Amino acid sequence: MLDQSEDYSVRHDFRMEYRPDPALEGYHRPRTEKNPGVGIWRFISHEAINDRLRFLIDDAIFIKVEIEPFDLLG
């Protein structure tokens, strides 16, 4: 989540890395109509969003996502 402070020197983005767990059924080939959901259940608290950091400006939040290939078998 990107800090939108106007002063670049005080910006502090919130970062989180997520690595899939191949043991979870949600990452396996579906055996029924759909797999169970998998994801991050807690990304950032409302307190942190509304804290001194400027994540929410004019009802807008910017989230940057970087996706890299991950070998579930290796």
C-alpha positions, 0 to 999 in steps of 0.5 A: 500500500503506497503512502501518498504523503506529498513530501517524498522524504517522509513516505513510508509504504506498507509492504507484505510478502505472501508465499503460497503454501503447497500443502493447502488444498486451495493450491491443488488441482480442483477435485470438485467444482471449485477449490477452497479460498486461499489468501491473506486474511489480515493485510493492514489494520484500519488504525494503521490506515488512519494513522500518521501515514497517508494511505487514504487521501480523498477516498483513494488508496493505491495498492502496488502488486508485484507477482513473480512465478512460484514453483509449487512443486519445487 
